Amino acid sequence: MQTPGTEAVRPPVAASRGVALTDAAWKWILLVPAVVVVVGLLLFPMAMTLYVSLTDWHLYAYGRPVSFVGLQNWPRVVTDITFLIPARNTVVFVLGSVPTSYLIGLSVALALNQITKGRRFFRVFFMMPLMISPVAISLVIGRMLLHESMGPINDILVRLGLPIVHWLTDPTMAMISLIIVDAWHQSAFMILMLTAGLQSLPQEPYEAATVDGAGKWQTFWYITLPLLAPVSVTALLIRSLDAFKVVDIVKVVTGGGPGTATESVTLAVYDLGVKAGDIAQGAAAAYSLLIIMMAFSAVLLLATRRWVRQAS
């Protein structure tokens, strides 16, 4: 029993077992595996790629010592047409695919948010594209459905008396075909994000809008869309960064053709660094893509800052 005027003395923790560790020490110990993974899988490859871009390293130049050339590879990237055309194609692809998948995802998410029966079934149903490999989707939709001579879509057009569409041999239609394939596949991600965002919105603004007699369009435009801004911007940013790295559906559907009309930067970097062996130039092109992605992200965040601020 503790007598008045005395204080309880807490015994030292784990004194008999060795040196006691503080909470801060345990936090750092538990963070070590994550730090090792980040350094090993992110920072080291980025640092190595930056170093390679400053050399004249060539995969097929056997026996030749690697020399440091500084920034000589970077001006070649900016002026090389084999990089500028894929960069333009990639930006066009992102500007076409990301808004399309967002509009599809928003439409489906709004519909799912309104139904009461079968909601769980339709959620799983619309998530199915995320469970399928992009290569498989590209093969089925891009190579089979859109096949110009044996595909069912052109067959239907012919039966209706309409001209066939050169989905994969016309430069413009080839890019549209890639956008269709990617937007269909990635709309599932948008549905997932926007459905979660709609379910987390507060109900008080909707109740006030109902009392004021606001219609469905007014409620959506002035309440739902502004409140959904943080989730929308996050989804758009994630999808844009992913679309900038597209390579699988391009390789399967068009192979970058016709010519170089649909070649992406990632595919160009692979062809330049691995197939051609100019790994130094490929590393510089890869870092150029990183700079483009960072600039695009900054522009997107600055353009939507006011929209997000109004929601908060």
Order of alpha helices (4+ residues) and beta strands (2+ residues): alpha-alpha-alpha-alpha-alpha-alpha-alpha-alpha-alpha-alpha-alpha-alpha-alpha-alpha-alpha-alpha
